[in-house]
Amino acid sequence: MTDYIPDLYWDATYAIAMALIEHYPELSPEDVGLQELAELVQNLPGFKDDPDLVNDQILLDIQTVWYEEATTL
């Protein structure tokens, strides 16, 4: 049985944040810059969106949710 990997798009902030926690447990969201975050997201399994559609606000939203979820686990 294989694990289900959902398709990820830039607007799936929560799903992306949870995938970041799962795939990069050694990283702390406050230590990741926006350019690095964009690259990490694009390298997640299931990421399907156009890299050119991202902007700083989307990345900040993802980083905020990532931080909030990572600090409550």
N, C-alpha and C positions, 0 to 999 in steps of 0.2 A: 504494500500500500504506500502510495506516495503522498506527501503532504500537499495540501492545497495551497497554492500561492496566488493570492488575488492580484489582479492587474492594479497597478498603482499609477495615479495621475497626480499632478501638482496640487489639485484641490482636495486631495484625500489626506489632509493634514494629520489627523489622528492616526490613520493607518500607516502613514509614512513614519511618524514618530515611533510607533510601536515596532515597526520593522527595523528602525535604526537601533532601538534598544536591543532587539533580538540579535541583529547581525553585527553590531559594533559595541558589545558590552564593555569593552575596555575604554571606550571614548566617553568623555564628559561633554555635554552640549555646550557648556560655557567656554570650553577650550577649542571649539571648532569655529573657524571663520566662515563667512557666507560662501565664498568660492569653494572651499573644501566641502561644506555642507551640500552644495549643489552637486558636486562630484560623487559624494557618498550616496545621495538619493538616486542619482542616475545609475549607479552600480548595484542598487538593490535588486534582488530577484523579483521579477514581475513588473518592474518599472517600464511603462509603455509610452509616456508622454513625450512631447517635443521639448528637448532641452532649451530651445530658443524662447519658449513661453514663460520661463521663470523670471521673476523679478525679486528685488530685495525684500519687498513686503511679504511675498509668499514664503521666502526662506526664513524671515524673522518669525512668521507665524508657526512654521514647522519647528523652528528652534525653541520657541516658547513652549509649545506643547511637549516637545521632547524633554525639555528641562523639567516641566511640571510633572510629567509621568515618571521620569527617571528618579526624581527626588522623593517620590511617594512610594516607590517599590521597596 
